[in-house]
């Protein structure tokens, strides 16, 4: 196989790289590198126009990180990792070609396996497109995606007649014609019709199956117990708080350790949800029972999430909503401060003392 690194395929890592932009999101004669998967890093699939070596600007959420001073690159080496991974894997890639004829659709994402919250936003955008374009049914998707939480959720609403081409990582895929939508930042309100279809399907198929999870008081916080964490700066240290709340009748859930439909039913029927910011919120909030009581544990010194990023009932206009601004390390909080947080959360939810 040709050494694509030395031939200049991946010259997109230079500041003056030309990008291909299509108003219709249709690109011809595209070479997709499916990227690599490494624990603690975002996926880095990329697409180029084979003849011109122009990067398809829609093909990776982090193309803006070519600025070495970009916040993501400085903090998480996003672009540095992408360049290193291609240098390591470019010549080892397996080369396949999809047959000409159909118009293919691209469902690879920088977050497919590493960040379910952001991935759901991009994938809901893709599903909405496929549902409204009955002539587009040949879909490129990363191998193993159907085993993820989001993959299982989206199968509930994807058109039944789609044909899926599952591509492994470290793969070069030639595509005669492909639609690549621009990555979208999380916008929950834009896809409420799809969200409602998803929750309706789960209610019908799984609510009775997981009846023992109904009516719970749920702790859904990003803590040191979560293993699939990309951004640690929103990861609470709060073992003492969790232990106290469990003593007051709450349950602590770790999403990656649960069946996704078990988790969904738990949240859809919950009486009270204590939650924190970040990707643990973005996907899971679509299952929140709008009639529950909500306590939002948010970090001091950071802006509140609001507007299109969160469900409409997660705001101060909801009388059953409380926001507690807290330090990241609650295990080192003053006892009086921790007692105040526990009292704020538990008032009206338990007869047990602290």
Beta strands, then each sheet from edge to edge (+ up, - down):
strand 1: 19-20
strand 2: 26-33
strand 3: 46-49
strand 4: 55-56
strand 5: 94-97
strand 6: 104-106
strand 7: 138-142
strand 8: 163-167
strand 9: 171-179
strand 10: 217-220
strand 11: 250-252
strand 12: 272-276
strand 13: 293-299
strand 14: 321-326
sheet 1: 1+ 4+
sheet 2: 3+ 2- 9+ 5+
sheet 3: 3+ 2- 9+ 6+ 7+ 8+
sheet 4: 11+ 10+ 12+ 13+ 14+
end
